Amino acid sequence: MSGRARHRRPLESFADRLPDAVDHEMRTAVLLAWEEIPPDLRARIAIARPRVDWQGYDDARRLVAEHLVVRIRELVECSRRGSAARGGHG
């Protein structure tokens, strides 16, 4: 799908509402997962998608997305079981 065909949502922030504990925990989870990504992999996706030899760029984006999903899922599952599920501090 081309960039023109893809609907792009504007960046959203907490400016229009008061963030709660879940917002803060999710933001922390995403930031921690993002920091675990190697700098060279982040650099590969920071550039614009090349017109030729784009396979490496797409692979890097896929790896980053998969890493973020896995790490956030681990954090969510961790908070759903154990003492956090019983109202404790996880």
ChimeraX attribute file (.defattr): number of C-alpha atoms within 10 A of each C-alpha:
attribute: neighborCount
match mode: 1-to-1
recipient: residues
	/A:1	5
	/A:2	5
	/A:3	7
	/A:4	7
	/A:5	7
	/A:6	8
	/A:7	7
	/A:8	8
	/A:9	6
	/A:10	6
	/A:11	5
	/A:12	7
	/A:13	8
	/A:14	9
	/A:15	7
	/A:16	7
	/A:17	7
	/A:18	7
	/A:19	11
	/A:20	9
	/A:21	8
	/A:22	9
	/A:23	12
	/A:24	10
	/A:25	13
	/A:26	14
	/A:27	12
	/A:28	13
	/A:29	19
	/A:30	15
	/A:31	13
	/A:32	14
	/A:33	18
	/A:34	17
	/A:35	11
	/A:36	12
	/A:37	14
	/A:38	10
	/A:39	10
	/A:40	10
	/A:41	15
	/A:42	15
	/A:43	11
	/A:44	16
	/A:45	17
	/A:46	11
	/A:47	9
	/A:48	9
	/A:49	14
	/A:50	11
	/A:51	6
	/A:52	6
	/A:53	9
	/A:54	11
	/A:55	11
	/A:56	13
	/A:57	19
	/A:58	15
	/A:59	14
	/A:60	17
	/A:61	17
	/A:62	13
	/A:63	14
	/A:64	19
	/A:65	12
	/A:66	12
	/A:67	16
	/A:68	20
	/A:69	14
	/A:70	12
	/A:71	17
	/A:72	19
	/A:73	13
	/A:74	13
	/A:75	16
	/A:76	14
	/A:77	12
	/A:78	14
	/A:79	17
	/A:80	14
	/A:81	11
	/A:82	13
	/A:83	12
	/A:84	12
	/A:85	13
	/A:86	11
	/A:87	10
	/A:88	9
	/A:89	9
	/A:90	12
